[in-house]
Amino acid sequence: MYDSCSCLRPAAVPRPAARLIAWLRWRLLLWLGLLGGTTPALAQTPAWQLAVGTTSATPPAATATIITISTAVDAAGNVFVTGEFRSILMLGSTQLVSAGSLDVFVTKWSTAARAWAWATRGGGTGDDSGHGIAVSGSNVYVTGNFRSPTAAFAGTTLTNVGLDNVFVAKYTDLGSSVADGWATRAGGSFEDIGEDLAVSGPNVYVTGLLNSPAGGTFAGTTLIPVGGADVFVAKYVDAGSSFSNGWALRAGGTGKDQGLCITVNNSNVYATGSFESALGTFAGTTLTSAGSADIFVAKYADTGSSFTNGWALRAGGTGYDFSRALAVSGSNVYLAGAFRNTATFGPTSLTSAGGDDVCVAKYTDLGSSALPIWAIRDGGSGNEEAQGLAVSGSGVYVTGGFERTPSFGSTTLASKGFDDIFGAGYTDTGPSGAATWATSAGGVDDEGGIDIAVRGSTLSVVGYLYSAQVSFAPLTLANPLALNFFLAQLPTAIPTPIRAMGATSTTLALWPNPVSAGTGVRLQAAVSGPASVEVRDALGRVVRPAQALAVAAGQATGLVPTAGLAPGLYVLHLVTDPVGLSQRLLVK
């Protein structure tokens, strides 16, 4: 680290002159920053605030393989990750050793401690993978597949009856450690894979691939595919230290169809993925594919011990099109994925600029039917794919991988090597949507974003990396392995340019301001619900994590510590629902 202004100082400045320069600099900031003057606008791209990976105790490090598949965030902002690893995986002080080829890992990143809090493994002697993770309170649920003849998850040993079977496991987060809950298997004699799961209360919903020709058992129900592979959706009910079966369904046609993502809103269950069948039936609706593979999104209603069909829609064209990500907010349903050539999303037609392009689409759930609202493409002449999606308010956030120089709205990204990671923010205005920012990370080799989660004003992105050094500007992450996973974080919005912020705020008051380093700053703001405050530097990086404020009679109050903050200009960001407030703070 270095002082960003050190390059402006002569090598030997007399001490009195140095004091004078510092005083003049402070006065300039005071006049320009607090009395309504203008300063140059900040770069219109969020800066990465965190980038962490793993290390391996195995020599040589290249023998270890670690891939992250899915992430989830709890109410406190802690991040949970699952995936697969080979050999030895080090997460903080915890060392996991695979029992065979590939094992499943589940880990928690503590936002408060900024460290891995715990990690656990599951599996057996074969290839076992974690694909989906969900969190509800202190309960952590994971799904995936296991090829081992027997595999242990959450303290339960499961027996495989085929090539690949589905597992669903529950763990309990104890803060700095983890406890086993329960686990169950599903599937048949061939290849069945759990891709994703979602939770609502005690209800756990799983989707994936049903590929056992003679059928397989899911949540106590036998499902038989009608073709090469079908989609399954299964419900389990968490009873604490055990579970009970709910219901299960299959969907698709005579080709290869797979459920890739699932989400739930109250009793409404939504699934998306791809279908290669010429005709595929989803939620009682028969969809016709326009090409090699199309996108489906389907709604089911959970009635307790059974389900009812809702609606289903297709999107796509003559190329291979898929949706890997799904999110629901109220009656709004969002999906993200990739398409080739020309694809239709309701009345909207999108044309790829080359190879695969990113697609993001919004639908409105009308109950027994759905209405396509808007669809957006982003990309360039290479291949770009959206893998993860998160929604908060009017913000829609996507991660994935890209080649070359794709455009996201008015932002053009440039790959540093082969494939790079992208994060992009979209704004849903209701009848339309648009990309408002995009940023990237990468090195000289291949990297990609796989999943994204949002909590408050922070986005958590997970994915994979091959390069020995990966830039998450302004951070750099060293990778000692041939294939590793990463966890990185971004703010949900572009840092507000200093010149765009008023000198005072009628709804957010800070005093004293300016403040001497080490002195607490008092805050008061009018709010309509729970509120917290975080401190960001001039690049938009969080330097003080969000702290909850006391709220009474519509007023939020608190004391923000400044100990450890270097002199300079900061932004206090008040996180509220549905909007946030910001105010500048000068530390002298």
Secondary structure, 3 states (H helix, E strand, C coil): CCCCCHHHCCCCCCHHHHHHHHHHHHHHHHHHHHCCCCCCCCCCCCCCCEEECCECCCCCHHHCEEEEEEEEECCCCCEEEEEEEECEEEECCEEEECCCCEEEEEEEEECCCCEEEEEEEEECCCEEEEEEEEEECCEEEEEEEECCCEEEECCEEEECCCCEEEEEEEEEECCCCEEEEEEEEEEECCECEEEEEEEECCEEEEEEEECCCCCEEECCEEECCCCCEEEEEEEEEECCCCEEEEEEEEEEECCEEEEEEEEEECCEEEEEEEECCCEEEECCEEEECCCCEEEEEEEEEECCCCEEEEEEEEEEECCECEEEEEEEECCEEEEEEEECCEEEECCEEEECCCCCEEEEEEEEECCCCEEEEEEEEEECCCCCEEEEEEEECCEEEEEEEECCCCEECCEECCCCCCCEEEEEEEEECCCCEEEEEEEEEECCCCEEEEEEEEECCEEEEEEEECCCEEEECCEEEECCCCEEEEEEEEECCCCCCHHHCCCCCCCEEEECCCECCCCCEEEEEECCCCCEEEEECCCCCEEEEEEECEEECCEEEEEECCCCCCCEEEEEEEECCCCCEEEEEEEC
